[in-house]
Amino acid sequence: AAGLITVSEPLRERLIELGAQGSRIQVLRNGVDLELFAPQDRAAARRELGLDADGPVVLSVGSPVPLKGIDLVIRATAALRNTTLVIVGEGPETTVLRRLARDLYLGERVRFLGAMSQQRLATVYSAADVLVLASAREGSPNVLLEALACGTPAVATAVGGVPEIMRGRAAGRLVHERTPKAIATAIRDLLAAPP
């Protein structure tokens, strides 16, 4: 339609506050390939990845840059007993994050898998008990949509378009305070009462 604009939900609300006609604004959401990103057997996925973890597996996916808050997830993992953190992604902060995990004496409890294909990523999502997205800002994060499509709930900071995706407790837990303590508390809560 002529004059129709497509935006995220928060931007739509802001435009309406500024006087734009709500009927002329359309929210466009990201899509997910549901044939690729679908639940797999968790035990089989863990075997395929060589994850012999006895306890819960927490997953962080994204380029290791400060904005993503992977350091916060590592610090949160230090406060969680018998939990393995799997980090997927390669970037400028990988060496710093490896050092942090070592300095916190996490040893084999933190595993760095590097970058991987979308097909392999679907298996990783299915192997995890929870995805953690501790970003300082986001639009509509594909990793969150992909994890949920694989049946893996999430703990995510309530930034950008994340609250649009995380609309109920079945999706996981929103974190309003971007700290290791708040993240660890949300992970514990989710693991104690999974959807």
ZIKA-V686021 format. One record per run of one state. SS is the DSSP state (a for helix, b for strand, c for the rest). FROM is the first residue (numbers start at 0). LEN is the number of residues. If there is no record, write none. Layout:
ss: (SS:SS)
from: (FROM:FROM)
len: (LEN:LEN)
This chain:
ss: (c:b:c:a:c:a:b:c:a:c:b:c:a:c:a:c:b:c:a:c:a:b:c:a:c:b:c:a:c:b:c:a:c:b:c:a:c)
from: (0:4:7:8:17:21:24:27:41:49:56:61:65:68:69:78:83:88:93:103:106:109:114:117:127:129:133:141:149:153:157:161:165:171:175:179:192)
len: (4:3:1:9:4:3:3:14:8:7:5:4:3:1:9:5:5:5:10:3:3:5:3:10:2:4:8:8:4:4:4:4:6:4:4:13:3)
